[in-house]
């Protein structure tokens, strides 16, 4: 223990990382992370005995040592505090059958009464803020709570949260950092077998603002950018409190935002900790996400506070921060309704220049920002002809790139969603030619899956004068009957690889192509139509994402946990989960996809009679076609 005490005092951050086996930025980058302390090695031996059939014997032996250590401590707490510290570590080792960094102890030794030990020997040190026999006993108490948090009820956890917040005022680096880590992990907890957070905003309403202020004060005490950013666990705790408290922070959000922006300004002079950067921007993004809907008038204040700082980051090309800056500008723009403030046009002019696209990590944020302009101010893009620059980016920057071709389809979806066909028609041929050239020179399944989704997405639109024939007609205009080959030889082979979240759009779009599209129906005397219908029916046999059944629209943000996902800092792109918004279901009008398919067939039969459609379906090879006809007839639609 003497070595740990020395490290506790001389290198507290490394003590924390080793003691809790937490990954650090340095460890992540160097591929290390195997270091353990002697206490951890001893604990591993005990856990191995417990998990390999010696649970009773190991528990009996360890319990004797634990009791001996507690007795020694009781004789003279001031001098014998190490005896209690060792006892706590031993009981933690023998009690834990299974431990993960993300969830703490997930399985316990039934021979150890964790809750009783906590109430008799831990609670007192936990409540002794600054008055324990040694600061390490406070740390031991917080670690015990952190380790066995899953064995406590929500009510018990709520009762200790205010105590943990008090520990944030400690003068001991390790104590206040352990407290921040414990608070963050408790707030990360979920209801069993769900992604729904255990703690609701109302549960933390009284402690959220004070805790954030204490954490920010600790970070602000750093005298250099490196010292401010070294303790990522403090900012991670700020992020988790904001995500949990949500709109309960609306009243004091302006002061919180100002302090975080000031920290960003200081750290931007020499960004040194990627995880700290991620949590800082997530905190800003989460404030925007939850405060603006609760207080719509706050949007302009967010813009006034953030846009100058974000402009500075982009203009100075602070490369670690630029990808985040574009995402937050996009988030703010997406929250605007009605007339778009003029200052956003300055950002648009910048993102349409070649320079920002040179940094690969910025591409997703740039695409999202352009998509936001398409959604919010298409008229301006058309009037100023800047839409042509957007198409140039799609054709020259995104479609040829195997890394970024997916973002090309994101922008193509945005254009057909917002630019009516009469305005889009003059550009479609060149755009489709670029896609076909990429197919010819460098086809990948990922690219083809994106192409399938875009064609079906366009076919599914009920606005903008688009029809299921719009893209097939453009393809046939390039080369006669080319559409049939594209459908049969390019699109159908990848249908099984359509991701679940895209299948609903593909099903609806392909249904409309097959039953409304003249370019496809005219293929009735060749293979593509029956093959495409077979592929359509097989899509029903696999998982289809239904956005209406999402339990928690914020599930993505409440699951932010970079270190445990070994994501850490992504050099290529660091996505802000808090800034992500769920787009409306583009085919919500279709309802149940199978019922929509039946309704489309019924409408087709009404238009042209049943003979041609029955003949086409009977030529299908997959058994699902016959079953579909029976299901269709049973639904009251004889054919």
Secondary structure, DSSP 8 states (H G I E B T S, - for coil): -HHHHHHHHH-HHHHHHHHTT---HHHHHHT------HHHHHHHHHHHHHHTT-HHHHHHHHHHHHHHHHHHHHH-TTT-HHHHHHHHHHHHHHHEEEEETTTEEEEE-TTS-HHHHIIIIIHHHHH-TTTSSSHHHHHHHHHHHHHTGGGS-HHHHHHHHHHHHHHTT-S-HHHHHHHHHHHHHHHH-B-TTSSSBSS-HHHHHHHHHHHHHHHHHHHHT-SSHHHHHS-HHHHHHHHHHHHHHGGGGGGGHHHHHHHHHHHHHHHTTS---HHHHHHHHHHHHHHHHHHHHHSTTHHHHHHHHHHHHHHHHHHTT-HHHHHHHHHHHHHHHHT--SS--THHHHHHHHHTSSGGGGSGGGHHHHHHHHHHHHHHHHHHHHHTTHHHHHHHHIIIIITT-TTTHHHHHHHHHHHHHHS-HHHHHHHHHHHHHHHHHHHHHH--HHHHHHHHHHHHHHHH--STT--TTHHHHHHHHHSTTHHHHIIIIIIGGGGGG--HHHHHHHHHHHHHHHHH-HHHHTTTTSSHHHHHHHHHHHHHTS----GGG-S-TTHHHHT--TTTTT----SS----GGG------TTGGG-SHHHHHHHHHHHHHHHH-SHHHHHHHHT--SHHHHHHHHHHHHTT---
